[in-house]
Amino acid sequence: MNTCVATLRKSLSPKLQELVKSYPSIAKFQLHWGEMDMFGHLNNVWYIRYVESARFAHFEQVMKKNFTETQYKNFKDGSGVGIIVKSISINYRAPALYPDNIIVATKIANLTKDRYTQYTVLLSENQENVVAETESVIVAYDYDKQGKGELHDGFKKSYEQAVQEFGPQEPVKKARL
């Protein structure tokens, strides 16, 4: 496990540690006053921005170790075969309020030759609870050919390692509020 991720996990309350235990990647974001809407809640746009940043953190923390230097460069530069978000859905569970930190935990499932599903859970550090959950379909894209691509073996290897360390990477059944 990435040392920074392990340190972040240990810094979380026991309740938050339990909520993120099956997620290989976690990232922490400090809320800023300018991200609030007129009702004093985190503006909906920021949830998706945090998820996008967490998607890259997941890549850095979990996936990158099984990529060649060229595959990594392609991923970051948008050349060769990379990945793009095909769709994203979000379920808002509770308002995030300033001041707070948002913990975004990420995992992937349903890995095939050309796509996977990314699941994230966004947690309020102050509330010690889920404020939102997302499900994204991520697809391989060949930037050179400007069309569909295939995921290379680095994705599969990273996914298998995450399953070994964190258990099945299927979504957690959603509890009703």
TISE-283310 format. One record per atom (N, C-alpha, C): atom name; y, z, x. Coordinates in steps of 0.2 Angstrom, whole numbers, m for minus. Each point is the difference from the previous one (the first is absolute). Layout:
<atoms>
<atom vomi="CA" py="Y" pz="Z" px="X"/>
...
</atoms>
This chain:
<atoms>
<atom vomi="N" py="m6" pz="0" px="4"/>
<atom vomi="CA" py="6" pz="0" px="m4"/>
<atom vomi="C" py="6" pz="0" px="4"/>
<atom vomi="N" py="5" pz="m4" px="m2"/>
<atom vomi="CA" py="7" pz="0" px="4"/>
<atom vomi="C" py="2" pz="7" px="0"/>
<atom vomi="N" py="3" pz="2" px="6"/>
<atom vomi="CA" py="2" pz="7" px="2"/>
<atom vomi="C" py="6" pz="1" px="m5"/>
<atom vomi="N" py="5" pz="m4" px="m1"/>
<atom vomi="CA" py="6" pz="1" px="m4"/>
<atom vomi="C" py="m2" pz="1" px="m7"/>
<atom vomi="N" py="m5" pz="m4" px="m2"/>
<atom vomi="CA" py="m3" pz="1" px="m7"/>
<atom vomi="C" py="m3" pz="7" px="m1"/>
<atom vomi="N" py="m4" pz="2" px="5"/>
<atom vomi="CA" py="m3" pz="7" px="0"/>
<atom vomi="C" py="5" pz="5" px="0"/>
<atom vomi="N" py="5" pz="0" px="4"/>
<atom vomi="CA" py="5" pz="5" px="0"/>
<atom vomi="C" py="4" pz="0" px="m7"/>
<atom vomi="N" py="1" pz="m6" px="m3"/>
<atom vomi="CA" py="3" pz="0" px="m7"/>
<atom vomi="C" py="m4" pz="3" px="m5"/>
<atom vomi="N" py="m6" pz="m1" px="0"/>
<atom vomi="CA" py="m5" pz="3" px="m5"/>
<atom vomi="C" py="0" pz="7" px="1"/>
<atom vomi="N" py="0" pz="3" px="6"/>
<atom vomi="CA" py="0" pz="7" px="1"/>
<atom vomi="C" py="6" pz="3" px="m2"/>
<atom vomi="N" py="6" pz="m3" px="0"/>
<atom vomi="CA" py="6" pz="2" px="m2"/>
<atom vomi="C" py="1" pz="1" px="m8"/>
<atom vomi="N" py="m4" pz="m3" px="m4"/>
<atom vomi="CA" py="0" pz="0" px="m7"/>
<atom vomi="C" py="m3" pz="6" px="m3"/>
<atom vomi="N" py="2" pz="2" px="m6"/>
<atom vomi="CA" py="m2" pz="6" px="m3"/>
<atom vomi="C" py="m8" pz="m2" px="m2"/>
<atom vomi="N" py="m4" pz="6" px="m1"/>
<atom vomi="CA" py="m7" pz="m1" px="m1"/>
<atom vomi="C" py="m1" pz="m5" px="m6"/>
<atom vomi="N" py="4" pz="1" px="m5"/>
<atom vomi="CA" py="0" pz="m4" px="m6"/>
<atom vomi="C" py="1" pz="m8" px="1"/>
<atom vomi="N" py="5" pz="m1" px="4"/>
<atom vomi="CA" py="1" pz="m7" px="2"/>
<atom vomi="C" py="m5" pz="m3" px="5"/>
<atom vomi="N" py="m3" pz="4" px="4"/>
<atom vomi="CA" py="m5" pz="m2" px="5"/>
<atom vomi="C" py="m6" pz="m2" px="m5"/>
<atom vomi="N" py="m2" pz="4" px="m5"/>
<atom vomi="CA" py="m5" pz="m2" px="m4"/>
<atom vomi="C" py="1" pz="m6" px="m4"/>
<atom vomi="N" py="6" pz="m2" px="m2"/>
<atom vomi="CA" py="1" pz="m6" px="m3"/>
<atom vomi="C" py="0" pz="m6" px="4"/>
<atom vomi="N" py="1" pz="1" px="6"/>
<atom vomi="CA" py="0" pz="m6" px="5"/>
<atom vomi="C" py="m7" pz="m1" px="4"/>
<atom vomi="N" py="m4" pz="5" px="m1"/>
<atom vomi="CA" py="m6" pz="0" px="5"/>
<atom vomi="C" py="m4" pz="m6" px="0"/>
<atom vomi="N" py="0" pz="m4" px="m5"/>
<atom vomi="CA" py="m5" pz="m6" px="0"/>
<atom vomi="C" py="5" pz="m6" px="3"/>
<atom vomi="N" py="6" pz="1" px="1"/>
<atom vomi="CA" py="4" pz="m6" px="2"/>
<atom vomi="C" py="1" pz="0" px="8"/>
<atom vomi="N" py="m2" pz="m6" px="3"/>
<atom vomi="CA" py="0" pz="0" px="8"/>
<atom vomi="C" py="7" pz="0" px="2"/>
<atom vomi="N" py="5" pz="m2" px="m3"/>
<atom vomi="CA" py="7" pz="m1" px="2"/>
<atom vomi="C" py="5" pz="4" px="m4"/>
<atom vomi="N" py="4" pz="4" px="3"/>
<atom vomi="CA" py="6" pz="3" px="m4"/>
<atom vomi="C" py="6" pz="m1" px="4"/>
<atom vomi="N" py="6" pz="0" px="m4"/>
<atom vomi="CA" py="6" pz="m1" px="3"/>
<atom vomi="C" py="5" pz="5" px="m4"/>
<atom vomi="N" py="5" pz="2" px="4"/>
<atom vomi="CA" py="5" pz="5" px="m4"/>
<atom vomi="C" py="7" pz="m3" px="0"/>
<atom vomi="N" py="3" pz="0" px="m5"/>
<atom vomi="CA" py="7" pz="m3" px="m1"/>
<atom vomi="C" py="5" pz="5" px="m3"/>
<atom vomi="N" py="5" pz="1" px="3"/>
<atom vomi="CA" py="5" pz="5" px="m2"/>
<atom vomi="C" py="5" pz="m4" px="m5"/>
<atom vomi="N" py="0" pz="3" px="m6"/>
<atom vomi="CA" py="5" pz="m3" px="m5"/>
<atom vomi="C" py="7" pz="1" px="2"/>
<atom vomi="N" py="4" pz="m5" px="m2"/>
<atom vomi="CA" py="7" pz="0" px="2"/>
<atom vomi="C" py="4" pz="0" px="m7"/>
<atom vomi="N" py="6" pz="3" px="0"/>
<atom vomi="CA" py="4" pz="0" px="m6"/>
<atom vomi="C" py="1" pz="m7" px="m3"/>
<atom vomi="N" py="1" pz="m5" px="4"/>
<atom vomi="CA" py="2" pz="m6" px="m2"/>
<atom vomi="C" py="m6" pz="m4" px="m3"/>
<atom vomi="N" py="m6" pz="3" px="0"/>
<atom vomi="CA" py="m6" pz="m3" px="m3"/>
<atom vomi="C" py="m1" pz="2" px="m7"/>
<atom vomi="N" py="4" pz="5" px="m3"/>
<atom vomi="CA" py="0" pz="3" px="m6"/>
<atom vomi="C" py="3" pz="m5" px="m5"/>
<atom vomi="N" py="m3" pz="0" px="m7"/>
<atom vomi="CA" py="4" pz="m4" px="m5"/>
<atom vomi="C" py="5" pz="5" px="m4"/>
<atom vomi="N" py="3" pz="m3" px="m5"/>
<atom vomi="CA" py="5" pz="4" px="m3"/>
<atom vomi="C" py="m3" pz="7" px="m4"/>
<atom vomi="N" py="m6" pz="0" px="0"/>
<atom vomi="CA" py="m3" pz="6" px="m3"/>
<atom vomi="C" py="m2" pz="5" px="5"/>
<atom vomi="N" py="1" pz="m1" px="6"/>
<atom vomi="CA" py="m2" pz="4" px="6"/>
<atom vomi="C" py="m7" pz="0" px="2"/>
<atom vomi="N" py="m4" pz="m6" px="m2"/>
<atom vomi="CA" py="m7" pz="m1" px="2"/>
<atom vomi="C" py="0" pz="m5" px="5"/>
<atom vomi="N" py="m5" pz="0" px="4"/>
<atom vomi="CA" py="m1" pz="m6" px="5"/>
<atom vomi="C" py="0" pz="m7" px="m4"/>
<atom vomi="N" py="4" pz="m4" px="2"/>
<atom vomi="CA" py="0" pz="m7" px="m3"/>
<atom vomi="C" py="m6" pz="m3" px="0"/>
<atom vomi="N" py="m3" pz="m4" px="m5"/>
<atom vomi="CA" py="m6" pz="m3" px="0"/>
<atom vomi="C" py="m1" pz="m5" px="6"/>
<atom vomi="N" py="5" pz="m3" px="2"/>
<atom vomi="CA" py="m1" pz="m5" px="6"/>
<atom vomi="C" py="m2" pz="4" px="6"/>
<atom vomi="N" py="2" pz="6" px="1"/>
<atom vomi="CA" py="m2" pz="3" px="6"/>
<atom vomi="C" py="m7" pz="2" px="0"/>
<atom vomi="N" py="m4" pz="1" px="m5"/>
<atom vomi="CA" py="m7" pz="1" px="0"/>
<atom vomi="C" py="m3" pz="m6" px="3"/>
<atom vomi="N" py="1" pz="m6" px="m2"/>
<atom vomi="CA" py="m3" pz="m6" px="3"/>
<atom vomi="C" py="2" pz="m1" px="7"/>
<atom vomi="N" py="6" pz="2" px="2"/>
<atom vomi="CA" py="2" pz="0" px="7"/>
<atom vomi="C" py="m4" pz="4" px="4"/>
<atom vomi="N" py="m1" pz="6" px="m2"/>
<atom vomi="CA" py="m4" pz="5" px="3"/>
<atom vomi="C" py="m7" pz="m2" px="1"/>
<atom vomi="N" py="m3" pz="m3" px="m5"/>
<atom vomi="CA" py="m7" pz="m3" px="0"/>
<atom vomi="C" py="0" pz="m6" px="5"/>
<atom vomi="N" py="5" pz="m4" px="0"/>
<atom vomi="CA" py="0" pz="m5" px="5"/>
<atom vomi="C" py="0" pz="3" px="8"/>
<atom vomi="N" py="4" pz="5" px="1"/>
<atom vomi="CA" py="0" pz="3" px="6"/>
<atom vomi="C" py="m6" pz="3" px="2"/>
<atom vomi="N" py="m3" pz="3" px="m5"/>
<atom vomi="CA" py="m7" pz="3" px="1"/>
<atom vomi="C" py="m5" pz="m5" px="1"/>
<atom vomi="N" py="0" pz="m6" px="m3"/>
<atom vomi="CA" py="m5" pz="m5" px="1"/>
<atom vomi="C" py="0" pz="m2" px="8"/>
<atom vomi="N" py="6" pz="0" px="3"/>
<atom vomi="CA" py="1" pz="m2" px="7"/>
<atom vomi="C" py="m3" pz="6" px="4"/>
<atom vomi="N" py="2" pz="6" px="m2"/>
<atom vomi="CA" py="m3" pz="6" px="3"/>
<atom vomi="C" py="m8" pz="0" px="0"/>
<atom vomi="N" py="m2" pz="m1" px="m6"/>
<atom vomi="CA" py="m8" pz="m1" px="0"/>
<atom vomi="C" py="m3" pz="m5" px="5"/>
<atom vomi="N" py="4" pz="m5" px="1"/>
<atom vomi="CA" py="m2" pz="m5" px="5"/>
<atom vomi="C" py="0" pz="3" px="7"/>
<atom vomi="N" py="6" pz="3" px="1"/>
<atom vomi="CA" py="0" pz="3" px="7"/>
<atom vomi="C" py="m5" pz="6" px="1"/>
<atom vomi="N" py="m1" pz="4" px="m5"/>
<atom vomi="CA" py="m4" pz="6" px="1"/>
<atom vomi="C" py="m7" pz="m2" px="0"/>
<atom vomi="N" py="m2" pz="m5" px="m4"/>
<atom vomi="CA" py="m7" pz="m1" px="m2"/>
<atom vomi="C" py="m3" pz="m7" px="2"/>
<atom vomi="N" py="4" pz="m5" px="m1"/>
<atom vomi="CA" py="m3" pz="m7" px="1"/>
<atom vomi="C" py="1" pz="m2" px="7"/>
<atom vomi="N" py="6" pz="1" px="3"/>
<atom vomi="CA" py="2" pz="m3" px="6"/>
<atom vomi="C" py="m6" pz="1" px="6"/>
<atom vomi="N" py="m3" pz="5" px="0"/>
<atom vomi="CA" py="m5" pz="2" px="6"/>
<atom vomi="C" py="m5" pz="m5" px="0"/>
<atom vomi="N" py="m2" pz="m4" px="m5"/>
<atom vomi="CA" py="m5" pz="m5" px="0"/>
<atom vomi="C" py="2" pz="m7" px="0"/>
<atom vomi="N" py="7" pz="m1" px="1"/>
<atom vomi="CA" py="3" pz="m7" px="1"/>
<atom vomi="C" py="1" pz="m2" px="7"/>
<atom vomi="N" py="m1" pz="m6" px="1"/>
<atom vomi="CA" py="2" pz="m3" px="7"/>
<atom vomi="C" py="7" pz="0" px="1"/>
<atom vomi="N" py="3" pz="0" px="6"/>
<atom vomi="CA" py="7" pz="m1" px="1"/>
<atom vomi="C" py="3" pz="m5" px="m4"/>
<atom vomi="N" py="m3" pz="m6" px="0"/>
<atom vomi="CA" py="2" pz="m6" px="m4"/>
<atom vomi="C" py="0" pz="2" px="m8"/>
<atom vomi="N" py="m5" pz="3" px="m2"/>
<atom vomi="CA" py="0" pz="1" px="m7"/>
<atom vomi="C" py="5" pz="5" px="m2"/>
<atom vomi="N" py="2" pz="5" px="4"/>
<atom vomi="CA" py="5" pz="5" px="m1"/>
<atom vomi="C" py="7" pz="m4" px="0"/>
<atom vomi="N" py="1" pz="m4" px="5"/>
<atom vomi="CA" py="6" pz="m4" px="0"/>
<atom vomi="C" py="1" pz="m4" px="m6"/>
<atom vomi="N" py="m5" pz="m3" px="m2"/>
<atom vomi="CA" py="0" pz="m5" px="m6"/>
<atom vomi="C" py="2" pz="5" px="m6"/>
<atom vomi="N" py="m3" pz="6" px="m1"/>
<atom vomi="CA" py="1" pz="4" px="m5"/>
<atom vomi="C" py="8" pz="2" px="m1"/>
<atom vomi="N" py="2" pz="2" px="6"/>
<atom vomi="CA" py="7" pz="2" px="0"/>
<atom vomi="C" py="5" pz="m6" px="0"/>
<atom vomi="N" py="m1" pz="m5" px="2"/>
<atom vomi="CA" py="4" pz="m6" px="1"/>
<atom vomi="C" py="0" pz="m5" px="m6"/>
<atom vomi="N" py="m5" pz="1" px="m4"/>
<atom vomi="CA" py="m1" pz="m5" px="m6"/>
<atom vomi="C" py="m2" pz="m7" px="3"/>
<atom vomi="N" py="m5" pz="0" px="4"/>
<atom vomi="CA" py="m2" pz="m6" px="3"/>
<atom vomi="C" py="m8" pz="0" px="0"/>
<atom vomi="N" py="m3" pz="m6" px="1"/>
<atom vomi="CA" py="m8" pz="0" px="m1"/>
<atom vomi="C" py="m2" pz="3" px="m7"/>
<atom vomi="N" py="m5" pz="4" px="0"/>
<atom vomi="CA" py="m2" pz="3" px="m6"/>
<atom vomi="C" py="2" pz="7" px="0"/>
<atom vomi="N" py="3" pz="2" px="m6"/>
<atom vomi="CA" py="3" pz="6" px="m1"/>
<atom vomi="C" py="m2" pz="2" px="m7"/>
<atom vomi="N" py="4" pz="5" px="m3"/>
<atom vomi="CA" py="m1" pz="2" px="m7"/>
<atom vomi="C" py="6" pz="0" px="m4"/>
<atom vomi="N" py="0" pz="m1" px="m6"/>
<atom vomi="CA" py="6" pz="1" px="m5"/>
<atom vomi="C" py="m3" pz="3" px="m6"/>
<atom vomi="N" py="5" pz="3" px="m3"/>
<atom vomi="CA" py="m1" pz="4" px="m7"/>
<atom vomi="C" py="0" pz="m5" px="m5"/>
<atom vomi="N" py="m6" pz="m1" px="m4"/>
<atom vomi="CA" py="m1" pz="m4" px="m5"/>
<atom vomi="C" py="3" pz="3" px="m7"/>
<atom vomi="N" py="m2" pz="6" px="m1"/>
<atom vomi="CA" py="3" pz="4" px="m5"/>
<atom vomi="C" py="0" pz="7" px="1"/>
<atom vomi="N" py="4" pz="4" px="m4"/>
<atom vomi="CA" py="1" pz="7" px="1"/>
<atom vomi="C" py="1" pz="3" px="m7"/>
<atom vomi="N" py="m3" pz="5" px="m1"/>
<atom vomi="CA" py="1" pz="4" px="m7"/>
<atom vomi="C" py="2" pz="7" px="2"/>
<atom vomi="N" py="4" pz="4" px="m4"/>
<atom vomi="CA" py="2" pz="6" px="2"/>
<atom vomi="C" py="m1" pz="5" px="m6"/>
<atom vomi="N" py="m2" pz="6" px="0"/>
<atom vomi="CA" py="m1" pz="4" px="m5"/>
<atom vomi="C" py="5" pz="6" px="2"/>
<atom vomi="N" py="5" pz="1" px="m3"/>
<atom vomi="CA" py="5" pz="6" px="1"/>
<atom vomi="C" py="m3" pz="6" px="m4"/>
<atom vomi="N" py="m1" pz="5" px="4"/>
<atom vomi="CA" py="m3" pz="6" px="m3"/>
<atom vomi="C" py="5" pz="6" px="m1"/>
<atom vomi="N" py="5" pz="0" px="5"/>
<atom vomi="CA" py="5" pz="6" px="m1"/>
<atom vomi="C" py="6" pz="m3" px="4"/>
<atom vomi="N" py="6" pz="3" px="m2"/>
<atom vomi="CA" py="6" pz="m2" px="4"/>
<atom vomi="C" py="1" pz="3" px="7"/>
<atom vomi="N" py="1" pz="m3" px="5"/>
<atom vomi="CA" py="2" pz="2" px="7"/>
<atom vomi="C" py="7" pz="2" px="0"/>
<atom vomi="N" py="2" pz="6" px="2"/>
<atom vomi="CA" py="7" pz="3" px="0"/>
<atom vomi="C" py="2" pz="1" px="7"/>
<atom vomi="N" py="7" pz="m1" px="1"/>
<atom vomi="CA" py="3" pz="2" px="6"/>
<atom vomi="C" py="1" pz="7" px="0"/>
<atom vomi="N" py="0" pz="4" px="6"/>
<atom vomi="CA" py="m3" pz="m2" px="6"/>
<atom vomi="C" py="m8" pz="0" px="0"/>
<atom vomi="N" py="m3" pz="m4" px="4"/>
<atom vomi="CA" py="m8" pz="1" px="0"/>
<atom vomi="C" py="m2" pz="m5" px="5"/>
<atom vomi="N" py="m7" pz="0" px="2"/>
<atom vomi="CA" py="m3" pz="m5" px="4"/>
<atom vomi="C" py="m6" pz="m3" px="m4"/>
<atom vomi="N" py="m1" pz="m6" px="1"/>
<atom vomi="CA" py="m5" pz="m3" px="m4"/>
<atom vomi="C" py="m6" pz="m2" px="5"/>
<atom vomi="N" py="m6" pz="2" px="m1"/>
<atom vomi="CA" py="m6" pz="m1" px="4"/>
<atom vomi="C" py="m3" pz="m6" px="m4"/>
<atom vomi="N" py="m1" pz="m6" px="4"/>
<atom vomi="CA" py="m4" pz="m5" px="m3"/>
<atom vomi="C" py="m6" pz="m1" px="4"/>
<atom vomi="N" py="m6" pz="0" px="m4"/>
<atom vomi="CA" py="m6" pz="0" px="3"/>
<atom vomi="C" py="m3" pz="m7" px="m2"/>
<atom vomi="N" py="m4" pz="m3" px="4"/>
<atom vomi="CA" py="m2" pz="m7" px="m1"/>
<atom vomi="C" py="m7" pz="m1" px="2"/>
<atom vomi="N" py="m4" pz="m4" px="m4"/>
<atom vomi="CA" py="m7" pz="m2" px="2"/>
<atom vomi="C" py="m1" pz="m7" px="m3"/>
<atom vomi="N" py="m5" pz="m3" px="2"/>
<atom vomi="CA" py="m2" pz="m7" px="m2"/>
<atom vomi="C" py="m7" pz="0" px="m3"/>
<atom vomi="N" py="m1" pz="m4" px="m5"/>
<atom vomi="CA" py="m7" pz="m1" px="m2"/>
<atom vomi="C" py="m1" pz="m7" px="m3"/>
<atom vomi="N" py="m6" pz="m2" px="m2"/>
<atom vomi="CA" py="m1" pz="m6" px="m3"/>
<atom vomi="C" py="1" pz="m6" px="5"/>
<atom vomi="N" py="m2" pz="1" px="7"/>
<atom vomi="CA" py="1" pz="m4" px="5"/>
<atom vomi="C" py="m4" pz="m6" px="m1"/>
<atom vomi="N" py="2" pz="m6" px="0"/>
<atom vomi="CA" py="m3" pz="m7" px="0"/>
<atom vomi="C" py="2" pz="m4" px="6"/>
<atom vomi="N" py="m2" pz="m6" px="0"/>
<atom vomi="CA" py="2" pz="m4" px="6"/>
<atom vomi="C" py="7" pz="m2" px="0"/>
<atom vomi="N" py="3" pz="0" px="m6"/>
<atom vomi="CA" py="7" pz="m2" px="0"/>
<atom vomi="C" py="5" pz="5" px="m3"/>
<atom vomi="N" py="m2" pz="6" px="m2"/>
<atom vomi="CA" py="4" pz="5" px="m4"/>
<atom vomi="C" py="m2" pz="7" px="0"/>
<atom vomi="N" py="4" pz="4" px="m1"/>
<atom vomi="CA" py="m2" pz="7" px="m2"/>
<atom vomi="C" py="5" pz="4" px="m4"/>
<atom vomi="N" py="m2" pz="5" px="m3"/>
<atom vomi="CA" py="4" pz="4" px="m4"/>
<atom vomi="C" py="3" pz="6" px="4"/>
<atom vomi="N" py="6" pz="1" px="m1"/>
<atom vomi="CA" py="3" pz="6" px="4"/>
<atom vomi="C" py="2" pz="5" px="m6"/>
<atom vomi="N" py="m2" pz="6" px="1"/>
<atom vomi="CA" py="2" pz="6" px="m4"/>
<atom vomi="C" py="5" pz="4" px="3"/>
<atom vomi="N" py="5" pz="2" px="m3"/>
<atom vomi="CA" py="4" pz="5" px="3"/>
<atom vomi="C" py="2" pz="6" px="m5"/>
<atom vomi="N" py="1" pz="6" px="2"/>
<atom vomi="CA" py="2" pz="5" px="m4"/>
<atom vomi="C" py="6" pz="3" px="4"/>
<atom vomi="N" py="5" pz="1" px="m4"/>
<atom vomi="CA" py="7" pz="3" px="2"/>
<atom vomi="C" py="0" pz="7" px="m2"/>
<atom vomi="N" py="2" pz="4" px="4"/>
<atom vomi="CA" py="0" pz="8" px="m1"/>
<atom vomi="C" py="6" pz="3" px="1"/>
<atom vomi="N" py="3" pz="4" px="m4"/>
<atom vomi="CA" py="6" pz="4" px="1"/>
<atom vomi="C" py="m2" pz="6" px="4"/>
<atom vomi="N" py="3" pz="1" px="6"/>
<atom vomi="CA" py="m2" pz="6" px="4"/>
<atom vomi="C" py="3" pz="6" px="m3"/>
<atom vomi="N" py="5" pz="0" px="m3"/>
<atom vomi="CA" py="3" pz="6" px="m4"/>
<atom vomi="C" py="m4" pz="2" px="m6"/>
<atom vomi="N" py="m2" pz="m5" px="m4"/>
<atom vomi="CA" py="m4" pz="1" px="m6"/>
<atom vomi="C" py="m7" pz="1" px="1"/>
<atom vomi="N" py="m2" pz="m2" px="6"/>
<atom vomi="CA" py="m8" pz="0" px="2"/>
<atom vomi="C" py="m4" pz="m4" px="m5"/>
<atom vomi="N" py="3" pz="m6" px="m2"/>
<atom vomi="CA" py="m4" pz="m3" px="m6"/>
<atom vomi="C" py="1" pz="m8" px="1"/>
<atom vomi="N" py="m4" pz="m4" px="m3"/>
<atom vomi="CA" py="1" pz="m7" px="0"/>
<atom vomi="C" py="6" pz="m2" px="m5"/>
<atom vomi="N" py="4" pz="m4" px="3"/>
<atom vomi="CA" py="6" pz="m3" px="m3"/>
<atom vomi="C" py="m1" pz="m7" px="m2"/>
<atom vomi="N" py="m5" pz="m4" px="3"/>
<atom vomi="CA" py="m1" pz="m7" px="m2"/>
<atom vomi="C" py="m7" pz="m2" px="4"/>
<atom vomi="N" py="m3" pz="m5" px="m3"/>
<atom vomi="CA" py="m6" pz="m3" px="3"/>
<atom vomi="C" py="1" pz="m8" px="0"/>
<atom vomi="N" py="m2" pz="m3" px="5"/>
<atom vomi="CA" py="0" pz="m7" px="m1"/>
<atom vomi="C" py="m7" pz="m4" px="2"/>
<atom vomi="N" py="0" pz="m6" px="m2"/>
<atom vomi="CA" py="m6" pz="m4" px="1"/>
<atom vomi="C" py="3" pz="m7" px="2"/>
<atom vomi="N" py="m2" pz="m2" px="6"/>
<atom vomi="CA" py="2" pz="m7" px="2"/>
<atom vomi="C" py="m5" pz="m4" px="2"/>
<atom vomi="N" py="0" pz="m6" px="m2"/>
<atom vomi="CA" py="m5" pz="m5" px="3"/>
<atom vomi="C" py="3" pz="m4" px="6"/>
<atom vomi="N" py="m3" pz="1" px="6"/>
<atom vomi="CA" py="3" pz="m3" px="6"/>
<atom vomi="C" py="m5" pz="m6" px="2"/>
<atom vomi="N" py="3" pz="m6" px="1"/>
<atom vomi="CA" py="m4" pz="m6" px="2"/>
<atom vomi="C" py="2" pz="m2" px="7"/>
<atom vomi="N" py="m5" pz="m3" px="2"/>
<atom vomi="CA" py="1" pz="m4" px="7"/>
<atom vomi="C" py="4" pz="m6" px="m1"/>
<atom vomi="N" py="4" pz="m1" px="4"/>
<atom vomi="CA" py="5" pz="m6" px="0"/>
<atom vomi="C" py="0" pz="m3" px="7"/>
<atom vomi="N" py="m1" pz="m7" px="0"/>
<atom vomi="CA" py="1" pz="m4" px="6"/>
<atom vomi="C" py="7" pz="m2" px="1"/>
<atom vomi="N" py="4" pz="3" px="4"/>
<atom vomi="CA" py="7" pz="m2" px="0"/>
<atom vomi="C" py="0" pz="m7" px="4"/>
<atom vomi="N" py="m4" pz="m2" px="4"/>
<atom vomi="CA" py="0" pz="m7" px="3"/>
<atom vomi="C" py="m1" pz="m5" px="m5"/>
<atom vomi="N" py="m5" pz="1" px="m4"/>
<atom vomi="CA" py="m2" pz="m5" px="m5"/>
<atom vomi="C" py="4" pz="1" px="m7"/>
<atom vomi="N" py="3" pz="5" px="0"/>
<atom vomi="CA" py="4" pz="2" px="m7"/>
<atom vomi="C" py="m5" pz="0" px="m6"/>
<atom vomi="N" py="m5" pz="4" px="1"/>
<atom vomi="CA" py="m5" pz="0" px="m5"/>
<atom vomi="C" py="m5" pz="6" px="1"/>
<atom vomi="N" py="m5" pz="0" px="m4"/>
<atom vomi="CA" py="m5" pz="5" px="0"/>
<atom vomi="C" py="m3" pz="1" px="7"/>
<atom vomi="N" py="m2" pz="6" px="2"/>
<atom vomi="CA" py="m3" pz="1" px="6"/>
<atom vomi="C" py="m6" pz="5" px="m1"/>
<atom vomi="N" py="m3" pz="2" px="5"/>
<atom vomi="CA" py="m6" pz="4" px="0"/>
<atom vomi="C" py="1" pz="6" px="5"/>
<atom vomi="N" py="m1" pz="6" px="m3"/>
<atom vomi="CA" py="0" pz="6" px="4"/>
<atom vomi="C" py="m4" pz="0" px="6"/>
<atom vomi="N" py="2" pz="2" px="6"/>
<atom vomi="CA" py="m5" pz="0" px="6"/>
<atom vomi="C" py="m4" pz="6" px="0"/>
<atom vomi="N" py="m5" pz="1" px="5"/>
<atom vomi="CA" py="m4" pz="5" px="0"/>
<atom vomi="C" py="3" pz="7" px="2"/>
<atom vomi="N" py="6" pz="0" px="2"/>
<atom vomi="CA" py="4" pz="6" px="2"/>
<atom vomi="C" py="1" pz="4" px="m7"/>
<atom vomi="N" py="1" pz="m3" px="m5"/>
<atom vomi="CA" py="1" pz="3" px="m7"/>
<atom vomi="C" py="m6" pz="3" px="m2"/>
<atom vomi="N" py="m6" pz="m3" px="1"/>
<atom vomi="CA" py="m6" pz="3" px="m2"/>
<atom vomi="C" py="m2" pz="6" px="4"/>
<atom vomi="N" py="1" pz="m1" px="6"/>
<atom vomi="CA" py="m2" pz="5" px="5"/>
<atom vomi="C" py="4" pz="7" px="m2"/>
<atom vomi="N" py="7" pz="m1" px="m1"/>
<atom vomi="CA" py="4" pz="5" px="m1"/>
<atom vomi="C" py="m2" pz="4" px="m7"/>
<atom vomi="N" py="m1" pz="m4" px="m5"/>
<atom vomi="CA" py="m2" pz="2" px="m6"/>
<atom vomi="C" py="m7" pz="4" px="1"/>
<atom vomi="N" py="m5" pz="m2" px="3"/>
<atom vomi="CA" py="m6" pz="3" px="1"/>
<atom vomi="C" py="1" pz="7" px="4"/>
<atom vomi="N" py="5" pz="0" px="5"/>
<atom vomi="CA" py="1" pz="6" px="3"/>
<atom vomi="C" py="4" pz="5" px="m4"/>
<atom vomi="N" py="4" pz="m2" px="m5"/>
<atom vomi="CA" py="4" pz="4" px="m5"/>
<atom vomi="C" py="m6" pz="3" px="m4"/>
<atom vomi="N" py="m4" pz="m3" px="m3"/>
<atom vomi="CA" py="m6" pz="2" px="m4"/>
<atom vomi="C" py="m4" pz="5" px="3"/>
<atom vomi="N" py="m1" pz="m1" px="7"/>
<atom vomi="CA" py="m4" pz="5" px="3"/>
<atom vomi="C" py="4" pz="7" px="1"/>
<atom vomi="N" py="6" pz="m1" px="1"/>
<atom vomi="CA" py="4" pz="7" px="2"/>
<atom vomi="C" py="3" pz="3" px="m7"/>
<atom vomi="N" py="1" pz="m4" px="m5"/>
<atom vomi="CA" py="3" pz="3" px="m6"/>
<atom vomi="C" py="m4" pz="m1" px="m6"/>
<atom vomi="N" py="m5" pz="m3" px="0"/>
<atom vomi="CA" py="m5" pz="m1" px="m6"/>
<atom vomi="C" py="2" pz="m6" px="m3"/>
<atom vomi="N" py="m3" pz="m2" px="m6"/>
<atom vomi="CA" py="1" pz="m6" px="m4"/>
<atom vomi="C" py="8" pz="m1" px="m1"/>
<atom vomi="N" py="2" pz="m6" px="1"/>
<atom vomi="CA" py="7" pz="m1" px="m1"/>
<atom vomi="C" py="2" pz="m3" px="m7"/>
<atom vomi="N" py="m4" pz="2" px="m5"/>
<atom vomi="CA" py="2" pz="m2" px="m6"/>
<atom vomi="C" py="5" pz="4" px="m3"/>
<atom vomi="N" py="4" pz="m2" px="m5"/>
<atom vomi="CA" py="5" pz="4" px="m3"/>
<atom vomi="C" py="m2" pz="6" px="m3"/>
<atom vomi="N" py="4" pz="5" px="0"/>
<atom vomi="CA" py="m1" pz="7" px="m3"/>
<atom vomi="C" py="1" pz="m1" px="m7"/>
<atom vomi="N" py="m4" pz="3" px="m5"/>
<atom vomi="CA" py="1" pz="m1" px="m7"/>
<atom vomi="C" py="6" pz="4" px="m1"/>
<atom vomi="N" py="4" pz="m4" px="m4"/>
<atom vomi="CA" py="7" pz="3" px="m2"/>
<atom vomi="C" py="m1" pz="5" px="m5"/>
<atom vomi="N" py="4" pz="6" px="1"/>
<atom vomi="CA" py="0" pz="5" px="m5"/>
<atom vomi="C" py="6" pz="m1" px="m4"/>
<atom vomi="N" py="m1" pz="2" px="m7"/>
<atom vomi="CA" py="5" pz="m1" px="m4"/>
<atom vomi="C" py="5" pz="6" px="1"/>
<atom vomi="N" py="6" pz="m1" px="m1"/>
<atom vomi="CA" py="5" pz="5" px="0"/>
<atom vomi="C" py="0" pz="5" px="m6"/>
</atoms>
